[in-house]
C-alpha cells in the first residue's frame, strides 16, 4: 500500500532556508527530516509550556487545590519506591 502525504509550499527567508540546509548537511540528513524533527520538538515544548501555564494558573487561582495536588504527587513518588533520587536534586537548574 502506498500512502501519499499531502504537501505544501512554504515561503521562508533565504537565511532560514540556508540555516536548515547547513544543519541538515552537517547531520547528513535531508531538510525535510530536519523540519519534521523540529516540528516534533516544538510540539513537545508547546505541550510542556501549556502544562506549566496550567500549573501556574492553578497555583495562583486555587493555592489549596495546588497544595493538594503536590501532596498527592509526593505520595505517588513515595509509592514508586524505585530508589531514584529527587528530580529537584538531579536537575537544580529547573528549580525555581
MODELLER restraints for C-alpha pairs under 7 A, 6 or more apart:
rsr = mdl.restraints
at = mdl.atoms
rsr.add(forms.Gaussian(group=physical.xy_distance, feature=features.Distance(at['CA:20:A'], at['CA:31:A']), mean=6.14, stdev=0.5))
rsr.add(forms.Gaussian(group=physical.xy_distance, feature=features.Distance(at['CA:21:A'], at['CA:31:A']), mean=5.93, stdev=0.5))
rsr.add(forms.Gaussian(group=physical.xy_distance, feature=features.Distance(at['CA:24:A'], at['CA:30:A']), mean=5.48, stdev=0.5))
rsr.add(forms.Gaussian(group=physical.xy_distance, feature=features.Distance(at['CA:24:A'], at['CA:31:A']), mean=5.43, stdev=0.5))
rsr.add(forms.Gaussian(group=physical.xy_distance, feature=features.Distance(at['CA:24:A'], at['CA:34:A']), mean=6.19, stdev=0.5))
rsr.add(forms.Gaussian(group=physical.xy_distance, feature=features.Distance(at['CA:58:A'], at['CA:66:A']), mean=5.92, stdev=0.5))
rsr.add(forms.Gaussian(group=physical.xy_distance, feature=features.Distance(at['CA:59:A'], at['CA:66:A']), mean=5.17, stdev=0.5))
rsr.add(forms.Gaussian(group=physical.xy_distance, feature=features.Distance(at['CA:88:A'], at['CA:95:A']), mean=6.38, stdev=0.5))
